[in-house]
Amino acid sequence: MYTDIFKNFNDQTEKTFGPMLKYNQLVAKNFTDLTNLQLEAARQYADIGLAQLQANSQVKDVQSLVICGSKQLETMNRISQQMIEDGKKLAELAQEFKTGLEALAADAQKK
């Protein structure tokens, strides 16, 4: 008798809080992925900035200034490529989150 009561209570609790738990898991995963993306981007941009600082500190004459200027153009290309890649990764994460939310909504409508 008590087993049925606990089983019914457990089933009701799962029905009530199951969708909320799935939503929280989806949000936590998305937050983790976004944080990792931001940390990786920050590291890469910091590496680029430090490399530029190092290159600028090596300027001693006109020839090294010209070389440094050409390296800065290469760096700008690298930064623009990195920004495009970061934008694509961010769009993928947003699409994954949207797909997950749609799946949760569809699952909630079935029940």
N, C-alpha and C positions, 0 to 999 in steps of 0.2 A: 504494500500500500504506500509506504513512504517512498519507495523507489519510484513509483509512478508520479508522485507529487514532485520529487526532485527532477525527474526527467522532463515533465511538463514545464517546470520552472526554467530548466536549462534551455529547452527548445524555445520558449517565449523570449528569454533573454537573448538568445542567438538571433532570433528573428528581429528583435528590436534594435540591438546594438551591432549586429553583423555588418550592415551597410556603413554605419559610422566608422567601424573599425577598418573596413576596406578603404574608405575615403581617407582616413588618417594615415594609413599605410602608403597610399598613393601620394599624398601631400608630403610625407616624410621622405619618400624616395625622390620626389621631384626636388625638394629642398636640398637634399644631399647631392644630387647630380648638379644642381645649379651652383652650389657652394664649391664643389670640386672643379667645375668649369671656371669659375671666377678665380680660384686659387691658382689653377694652372695658367690662366691668362695673365694674372699678375706676375707670376714667376717668369713667364716668357718675356713680358714687356720690361720687367726689371733687368733681365739678362741683356736685352737689347740696349736699354739705357746705360747699363754699366759698360757694355762693349763700346758704346759711343763715347762715354766719358774717358775710357782708356785710350781710344783712338785719338781723341782731341788732345789728350795730354802728351801725345807723341809728336805734335806739331812743333817743328824747330826752325823750319825755313819755308820758302815759297813752294818748293817742290813737294814737301810733306803736307803743306796746306792744300795743294791741288789734289793730292792723293786722298787726303781726308775728306775733301768735298765730294769726290767721286764715291767714296765709301758711304757718305751720308745719303747720296741718291740711292745706292743699293739698299741701305737701311730703310729708307722711306718705302721702297718697293716691298721689302720684307714685312714692314709694319702693315702696309695696306693688304698684303696677302693674309697676314695673321688676322687682321680685323675681319676679312671676308670669311675665313675659316671659322672664327669665333661666332660670327653671325649665323653661319650655317648650323653650327652645333647648337646654338641657342634656339634656332627655329625647329630643329629636330626634337629638342627637349620639350618645347612647347607643344609640338604635334603629338608626342608620346603622352603628355599630360592630358591633352584634349581627348585623345583616343581612350585613355583610361577612364576619364570622367564620363564619356559617352557609354562605355561598357558598363560602368556602375549604374548609370541612369537606366540603361536598357534592362539590366538585371533587376533593378528595383521595380520597373514597370511589370516585369513578368510575375513578380511575387505579389 
